[in-house]
Amino acid sequence: MAGSPNQAGQRKFAGFAASVEGQTIGMNGDKEGNLVRLPVNTEVKMSDVRTDTRWQVFADVYTNSGKLAPRVPNWTPFRQTAADSFNSIVSNCSADPKAELTKLSDTFKQELEKQGVLG
């Protein structure tokens, strides 16, 4: 909104986007092309909008166990090492997922230390 000549219009749009109607439209039901994966409006119940029960599991896990990711200066190493690790796990039938994920966790810890943001 910074610098916009239409501050009132932008506030109105933001209010709609966060409303029950806006969040429901953004979730797009069970169709592809959703803009909203998890509703920010606590009045929107995931299972009322999506029939695929995995979405409700996703919402419950996020609500009950989710943690904010640390602010890091450079996300690229995390994205790349995660992509490499997951690709290795799914493309190699003899892969040991637990060992690969432990290795990824260690790599993430080292990168957080390197970037000075390990909590």
N, C-alpha and C positions, 0 to 999 in steps of 0.2 A: 504494500500500500504506500510505501514511502515514495513521495514525489508525485503521486497520482493527483490529477486535478479533480477527481471524483471520489473523494474520501468517503462520502456518505454512501455512494453506490457500492464501494468495495466493502464497507462495513455490513451493508445489507446482504451482499453476496456471501460474505463469511458467515453471517448469522444463518442464512439458508443452508449453506454447505454443512454446518454443524447441527442443523435441526434433524428431527426424526425423519422428515420427508427427504431432506437432502442426503442424509446418510443412507437411507433405504434405496434411493435412486442410485447413489454411488456404489452400493454393494452389488447392484445389478442381478439380484437373485442368484440363481445357479448358472447364469449365462457367462460366457467369456467376456472379458473387457471390463472387469470391475475396477473401480478407482479406489474403493474403500475395502480393505481387507478386514480390519477390525474397526468397529464403530467407535468414534470418540464420544458419542452421545450415550450416556448410560441408560437411557430409556429405550434404546434399540436392542432388542434381543436377537442374537445371531440366528437362533433356530426358527424365529418367525420369518426371516428373510430367505434363508437358505435351507433346503431340505437335505443336503448332503451333511450327515452328522459329523463328518470330520472337521467341518468349520466350527462347530460348537466345541469340539475337543480342543481345537486350536485356540479359541477364545478363552476357554477355561484354563488351559495351561498358561497362557499369557497372563491372565488375571491372577492366578494363584502362585505362579512361579517365575513370572517374567522379571527381569532385572534390566535397568537401563544400561545400555552399552557405554563404556567410558568414552569420553571425548578424546579422540586421537587426532594428531595433526595430519596423518597420512593413512587412509584406509586401504590404499592399493595393495600393500603387502598382505593384508588380512584377506582381502578378496581373492587374490591370486593363490595364496597357499591353501585357502579353503577349497577353491575350485580344483586345484591339483589333487588335494587329498580325496575329495568326494569322487572325482573322476577315477582316481586309482582304486577306490573301494568298489565302485559299481562296474568298472570295466575288467576287473580281475577276479574271477570266480574263487581263486584261492587266497584272496586278500583276507587279512585279519582286521575287521572293522574296529575292534576295540584298540588294537595296537596302533592302527593308523590315526584314530581319533586322539589317543594319548599323545602321539607324536605331534599332531596338529595343536593340541593344547599347549604342549611345551614350546612349540614354535611361536604361538600367539603370546605366551608369557615373555619369551625372549624379545619379541618385537615391541611389546608394551614397555618393557624395561628400556629398550633402545630408544624409544620415543619419549621416555621420561614420564609415563602416565600410568605405570603399574600401581594399582591401589592396594 
